[in-house]
Amino acid sequence: MTLNSFSFLVFFAGTLLLLWILKLLLQKNRHFPVILRIFLVIAGYLFIAYADIRYALCLFLFSLFTFFLGLLIRKYPEKKKPLMILGILVPLFFLGLFKYYNFFAGSFCRLIGRNYHSLGLLLPLGISFYTFSAIGYLIDLYRGKYSACTSFTEFLLYMGFFPKLISGPIMRFDDFKRELSGMLLLNPKDFEAGIQIFVIGMFKKMVLADHLNIFVNDVFSAPKAFHSLTVLWAVITYSLQIYFDFSGYSDMAIGSARMLGFHLPKNFNFPYLSSNLTEFWKRWHITLSSWLQEYVYYSLGGNRKGRVRTYLNLLLTMVIGGLWHGAAWTFLVWGALHGIGLILHKLHLKYGISKCSKAGRLFCMLFTFGYASLCWVFFRADSLNEAWLVLTQLFSCQTGILQPYTWTFFSLLLLTTCSIYYSIKKQTFAKNAKICYPVLHLNKVWGLTVFFLLCGLTIGLAYVGNTAFIYGAF
């Protein structure tokens, strides 16, 4: 049940309707907060069980294990370190078994010339995201950032809140708990903002990303058949596709949660306007990059153990981030390239020019976009060989099919227009990643007209076909 499917729209409409009925009937009841949590937990488990009942069982066991381990850390603080280590190793073991065993075992068998037979294990839906949520929770308890959760229903909701369950955004428990109290309000303003954010996300995914996907698939499936300029256009197109696909998903998750009265953190802030890779990772998949910085980079020592160790920590963090996306050498290379890029930026800050003119910043933005786009080739390719074919055709200046793609022009124009608008409005990056969305006033004629126009464009121009969210596979 993807967020852009008809089944989700029916499920969500029913959930929202029942939630408002519960509010009208039971809001004055002192048990209303508990009833609300139980209702949303049930909704979350129905959502994931719709795909496969075993996914729901896996989520429940992960939640149960992490919850009781948190209680043990609270009860036996002198044993919190071994308990935390246990709480990290067990989820990582099962994540490794489901997601990485076939990759590493298969690679090892090929290396020694042995045949390998896959275990045929299903990858539980959302396991990469809720594993990180569980690990972050236990590390925070170990560091004493907050006390352990004592309400099982509250913790089940934290792990299984359905708008963020499949592909995030990733939240810390204390942030989630603060937002949970706001859900009791269920005010019309949140619904008004949420439905607009949701429709914007649908437009990004179904109109932009899915149409761009057609051209990208054609070129990446046979790069040698196309002119080098067409391959370059396809690489740029994929950079746009993955942005619209994942930011579209994030908007739909944020919008659906907002309609429920819950404010999820924003995940994107115009990453392709970044003038360096460090800034890029403060704008791209903000909650994941924050998680990697907080729980991987800092745990490795961060920048506290000398320059060489800092660079190694950066590289290792990004390699882990790459492998988190998928069990393939292409993701490992993608992460390593970003790690190298971050190291080079740190070296540039140390030995280069830290400030530049407006023209210099524009050059840096184009360079950063170009570097990120080349890295996306490895992310998109099914194998290192396919990535190599795309890159060799790109830089060979060979002839072939020259195919400009109209949807890419349209997407670039739209993205540029939005970027200029936000620049004029001085929309800056917020440290808490809660960047405001532009919200139309639906009680005014012009606002309602623009909203229905966007809905009409989304329905009329939506790509008709089965295209899953890219990050849904992770």
C-alpha positions in Angstrom: 0.0 0.0 0.0 2.1 2.9 -1.3 1.1 6.5 -0.3 0.1 7.3 -3.9 -2.2 4.3 -4.3 -6.0 4.4 -4.3 -6.0 1.8 -1.5 -4.0 4.2 0.8 -6.3 7.1 0.0 -9.3 4.9 1.1 -7.4 3.7 4.2 -6.3 7.2 5.2 -9.7 8.7 4.6 -11.3 6.1 6.8 -8.6 6.5 9.5 -9.0 10.3 9.5 -12.8 10.1 9.7 -12.8 7.6 12.6 -10.2 9.8 14.4 -12.5 12.8 14.2 -15.4 10.8 15.4 -13.4 9.6 18.4 -12.4 13.2 19.1 -16.0 14.3 19.0 -17.2 11.5 21.2 -14.4 11.0 23.7 -12.3 14.2 23.8 -13.5 15.0 27.3 -12.7 11.5 28.5 -9.5 11.3 30.6 -8.5 8.2 28.7 -8.7 9.8 25.3 -4.9 10.1 24.8 -4.6 6.3 25.4 -7.5 5.5 23.2 -6.0 7.7 20.5 -2.6 5.9 20.7 -4.2 2.5 20.6 -6.3 3.5 17.6 -3.3 4.7 15.7 -1.2 1.7 16.6 -4.0 -0.6 15.2 -4.1 1.6 12.0 -0.3 1.3 11.6 -0.3 -2.5 12.0 -3.2 -2.8 9.5 -1.3 -0.6 7.1 1.8 -2.8 7.2 -0.1 -6.1 7.4 -1.9 -5.2 4.2 1.4 -5.9 2.4 2.2 -9.1 4.5 1.2 -10.1 8.0 4.8 -11.2 8.6 6.0 -7.6 8.2 3.6 -6.6 11.1 5.0 -9.5 13.2 8.6 -8.4 12.6 7.8 -4.8 13.5 6.1 -5.9 16.7 9.0 -8.1 17.8 11.5 -5.3 17.1 9.4 -2.9 19.1 8.8 -5.4 22.0 12.6 -6.1 22.2 13.6 -2.5 22.2 10.9 -1.4 24.6 11.9 -3.9 27.3 15.6 -3.3 26.8 14.9 0.4 27.4 13.1 -0.5 30.7 16.1 -2.6 31.7 18.5 0.3 31.0 16.2 2.5 33.2 16.2 -0.1 36.0 19.9 -1.1 35.9 21.8 2.0 34.9 25.1 0.4 35.9 24.6 -2.1 33.1 23.4 0.3 30.5 26.5 -0.1 28.2 26.2 -3.9 27.7 22.4 -3.5 27.4 22.8 -0.8 24.7 25.4 -3.0 22.8 22.9 -5.9 22.9 20.2 -3.6 21.7 22.3 -2.5 18.7 23.7 -5.9 17.8 20.4 -7.9 17.8 18.5 -5.5 15.4 21.6 -5.2 13.2 21.9 -9.0 13.1 18.4 -9.4 11.8 18.8 -6.4 9.4 22.0 -8.0 8.1 20.3 -11.4 7.8 17.3 -10.1 5.8 19.0 -7.4 3.8 22.8 -8.2 3.5 23.3 -11.9 3.9 22.7 -12.9 0.3 24.9 -10.0 -0.9 28.0 -10.8 1.3 27.6 -14.6 1.2 27.2 -14.5 -2.6 30.2 -12.2 -3.1 32.4 -14.4 -0.9 31.3 -17.6 -2.7 32.0 -16.0 -6.1 35.4 -14.9 -4.8 36.4 -18.5 -3.8 34.7 -20.1 -6.9 31.9 -21.8 -5.0 28.2 -21.9 -6.0 25.8 -20.0 -3.8 22.1 -20.6 -3.2 20.1 -17.7 -1.9 18.1 -18.1 1.3 15.1 -16.5 -0.3 14.3 -14.3 2.7 11.7 -11.5 2.3 13.0 -8.0 3.2 10.4 -6.7 5.8 8.8 -3.5 4.8 10.4 -0.4 6.5 13.0 -2.5 8.4 15.9 -0.1 7.5 14.0 2.8 8.9 12.6 1.4 12.1 15.9 -0.4 12.9 17.5 3.1 12.9 14.7 4.4 15.1 15.3 1.6 17.6 19.1 2.0 17.7 18.9 5.7 18.1 16.4 5.3 21.0 18.8 3.0 22.9 21.8 5.1 22.2 19.9 8.2 23.5 19.0 6.3 26.7 22.7 5.3 27.2 23.7 9.0 26.7 21.1 10.1 29.2 19.3 12.4 26.8 15.9 11.3 28.2 14.3 8.6 30.3 13.0 5.3 28.9 9.4 5.1 27.6 7.2 3.4 30.1 4.1 3.2 27.9 4.1 0.3 25.5 1.4 1.7 23.3 3.3 5.0 23.0 6.4 3.1 22.0 4.5 0.9 19.5 3.2 4.1 18.0 6.7 5.6 17.8 8.0 2.6 15.9 4.9 2.0 13.8 3.3 5.4 13.0 2.2 4.6 9.5 2.9 7.9 7.6 6.6 7.5 8.4 6.8 3.7 8.6 8.0 2.8 5.1 10.5 5.5 4.2 10.7 7.9 7.1 11.3 10.7 8.0 13.4 9.3 10.8 12.5 10.8 14.2 14.1 10.7 17.6 11.8 9.4 20.4 11.8 12.7 22.4 10.8 14.7 19.3 8.1 12.2 18.5 6.7 12.3 22.1 6.5 16.1 22.0 4.6 16.0 18.8 2.3 13.3 20.1 0.5 15.7 22.5 -0.2 18.0 19.5 -2.2 15.2 17.9 -4.9 15.6 20.5 -5.8 19.0 19.0 -6.8 17.8 15.4 -7.4 21.4 14.3 -8.8 22.4 10.8 -5.6 24.5 10.1 -3.4 21.4 10.2 -5.8 19.6 7.9 -5.8 22.5 5.5 -2.0 22.6 5.4 -1.6 18.8 5.4 -3.8 18.2 2.4 -1.9 20.8 0.4 1.5 19.3 1.3 0.1 15.8 0.4 -1.1 17.0 -3.1 2.2 18.7 -3.8 3.9 15.4 -3.0 1.6 13.5 -5.3 2.3 16.0 -8.1 6.1 15.6 -7.6 5.8 11.8 -7.7 3.1 11.0 -10.2 3.6 13.9 -12.6 7.3 14.6 -12.5 9.2 11.6 -11.2 7.2 8.9 -12.9 7.4 10.6 -16.3 11.1 11.3 -15.9 11.6 7.6 -15.1 10.6 6.6 -18.7 13.5 8.4 -20.3 16.0 7.3 -17.6 15.1 3.6 -18.0 15.5 3.8 -21.7 19.0 5.3 -21.5 20.3 3.2 -18.6 19.1 0.0 -20.1 21.2 0.5 -23.3 23.6 3.5 -22.8 25.7 2.5 -25.8 22.8 3.2 -28.2 22.6 6.9 -27.2 24.6 10.0 -28.0 26.8 11.2 -25.2 24.7 14.4 -24.9 21.6 12.2 -24.4 23.4 10.2 -21.7 24.3 13.4 -20.0 20.7 14.5 -20.2 19.6 11.2 -18.7 22.1 11.6 -15.8 20.6 15.1 -15.1 17.1 13.7 -15.5 17.8 11.0 -12.9 19.1 13.6 -10.5 15.7 15.3 -10.9 13.7 12.1 -10.8 15.2 10.8 -7.5 14.7 14.3 -5.9 11.0 14.5 -7.0 10.4 10.9 -6.1 11.8 10.9 -2.6 10.9 14.5 -1.7 7.4 13.7 -3.1 7.1 10.7 -0.8 8.4 12.8 2.2 5.8 15.5 1.4 3.0 12.9 1.3 4.2 11.4 4.6 4.4 14.8 6.2 1.1 15.9 4.7 -0.8 12.8 5.9 0.7 13.1 9.4 -0.1 16.8 9.4 -3.8 16.1 8.7 -3.7 13.8 11.8 -2.3 16.8 13.8 1.3 15.5 13.8 4.2 17.6 12.5 6.9 15.4 11.0 10.3 17.0 10.3 11.0 18.1 6.7 13.4 15.9 4.8 14.5 18.2 1.9 15.4 21.8 1.5 16.4 22.4 -2.1 19.6 20.3 -2.0 20.6 21.1 -5.6 21.1 24.7 -4.5 24.0 23.6 -2.3 27.4 25.1 -3.0 29.3 22.1 -1.5 28.7 18.5 -0.4 28.6 19.3 3.3 25.7 21.7 2.6 24.1 19.1 0.3 23.9 16.6 3.1 22.3 19.3 5.3 19.6 19.7 2.7 19.2 16.1 1.3 17.4 13.4 3.3 17.9 15.7 6.4 16.7 13.2 8.9 19.0 10.3 7.7 22.1 12.6 7.4 21.3 13.9 11.0 21.0 10.3 12.2 24.3 9.2 10.6 26.0 12.3 12.1 24.6 11.8 15.6 24.8 8.0 16.0 27.6 6.9 13.6 30.0 9.8 13.0 30.0 11.1 16.6 30.2 7.5 17.9 33.3 6.9 15.8 34.9 10.0 17.4 33.8 12.7 15.0 36.4 15.3 14.6 37.8 15.0 18.1 40.7 12.6 17.3 42.8 14.4 14.8 42.6 15.2 11.1 43.3 11.8 9.7 40.8 10.1 12.0 38.2 12.7 11.1 38.6 11.9 7.4 38.4 8.2 8.1 35.2 8.7 10.2 33.6 10.7 7.4 34.4 8.0 4.8 33.2 5.2 7.0 30.0 7.0 7.9 29.2 7.6 4.2 30.0 4.0 3.3 27.6 2.8 6.0 25.1 5.3 4.7 25.5 3.9 1.2 25.1 0.3 2.3 22.1 1.2 4.3 20.4 2.1 1.0 20.9 -1.4 -0.4 23.0 -4.5 -0.5 25.1 -3.9 -3.6 28.6 -2.7 -4.6 27.0 0.2 -6.4 25.6 1.7 -3.2 28.9 1.1 -1.4 30.7 3.0 -4.2 28.1 5.8 -4.1 28.6 6.2 -0.3 32.4 6.1 -0.7 32.3 8.8 -3.4 30.3 11.1 -1.2 32.7 10.4 1.7 35.6 11.4 -0.5 33.7 14.5 -1.6 33.2 15.5 2.0 36.8 15.0 2.8 37.9 17.1 -0.2 35.5 19.8 1.0 37.1 19.8 4.5 40.6 20.0 2.9 39.4 22.9 0.7 38.1 24.7 3.8 41.5 24.2 5.5 43.8 25.1 2.6 41.5 26.9 0.1 39.2 29.9 -0.1 36.3 29.7 2.4 34.4 32.7 1.0 33.6 33.4 -2.7 31.7 35.9 -4.8 28.2 35.4 -6.2 29.6 34.1 -9.4 31.9 31.8 -7.5 29.0 30.5 -5.5 27.1 29.8 -8.7 30.1 27.8 -10.1 30.3 25.9 -6.8 26.5 25.1 -7.0 26.9 23.8 -10.5 30.0 21.8 -9.6 28.3 20.2 -6.5 25.2 19.4 -8.7 27.5 17.8 -11.3 29.4 15.7 -8.7 26.2 14.6 -7.0 24.7 13.7 -10.4 27.8 11.5 -11.4 27.5 9.8 -8.0 23.8 9.1 -8.8 24.9 7.0 -11.7 26.2 4.3 -9.3 23.0 4.7 -7.2 20.8 4.1 -10.2 22.8 1.4 -12.0 21.9 -2.3 -11.3 25.6 -3.2 -11.3 29.1 -1.6 -11.4 29.3 -2.8 -15.1 26.2 -0.9 -16.0 27.5 2.2 -14.2 30.8 1.9 -16.1 28.9 1.7 -19.4 26.9 4.8 -18.7 30.0 6.8 -17.6 32.2 5.6 -20.6 29.4 6.6 -23.0 29.0 9.9 -21.2 32.7 10.9 -21.6 33.4 9.2 -24.9 31.7 11.9 -27.0 30.3 9.2 -29.3 27.3 9.6 -31.6 24.1 7.7 -31.3 20.4 8.5 -30.7 20.1 12.2 -29.8 16.9 12.6 -27.8 16.1 15.8 -25.9 13.4 15.0 -23.2 10.7 17.6 -22.8 9.7 16.5 -19.3 13.3 17.3 -18.1 13.0 20.8 -19.4 9.6 21.2 -17.7 11.0 19.8 -14.4 14.1 22.0 -14.5 11.9 25.1 -15.2 9.6 24.2 -12.3 12.4 23.5 -9.9 14.2 26.8 -10.8 11.0 28.8 -10.4 10.4 27.3 -7.0 14.0 27.9 -6.0 13.8 31.6 -7.0 10.6 32.0 -5.1 12.0 30.5 -1.9 15.2 32.6 -2.3 13.1 35.8 -2.6 11.1 34.7 0.5 14.5 34.1 2.2 13.6 30.5 3.0 16.7 29.4 4.9 17.7 26.1 6.4 16.4 25.5 9.9 18.5 23.6 12.4 15.5 21.6 13.6 14.7 20.7 10.0 11.1 22.1 10.4 11.1 24.3 7.4 7.7 25.9 6.7 5.7 25.0 3.6 3.9 27.6 1.6 0.2 27.2 2.5 -2.7 28.6 0.4 -5.8 29.9 2.2 -8.5 27.6 1.1 -11.2 29.8 2.5 -10.4 32.4 -0.3 -11.3 32.0 -3.9 -7.8 32.4 -5.3 -6.4 29.8 -2.9 -9.1 27.3 -3.6 -8.7 27.9 -7.4 -4.9 27.2 -7.3 -5.4 24.2 -5.1 -8.0 22.6 -7.4 -5.8 23.5 -10.4 -2.9 21.6 -8.8 -5.2 18.6 -8.1 -6.5 18.7 -11.7 -2.9 18.8 -13.1 -1.9 15.9 -10.8 -4.9 13.8 -12.0 -4.7 14.8 -15.6 -0.9 14.5 -16.1 -0.2 11.6 -13.7 1.7 8.7 -15.3 -0.5 5.7 -15.7 1.6 2.7 -14.6 3.0 0.9 -11.6 6.0 2.8 -10.5 7.1 2.3 -6.9 8.8 4.9 -4.7 12.6 4.5 -5.1 13.2 4.7 -1.4 10.4 2.2 -0.7 12.9 -0.6 -1.6 15.3 0.4 1.2 
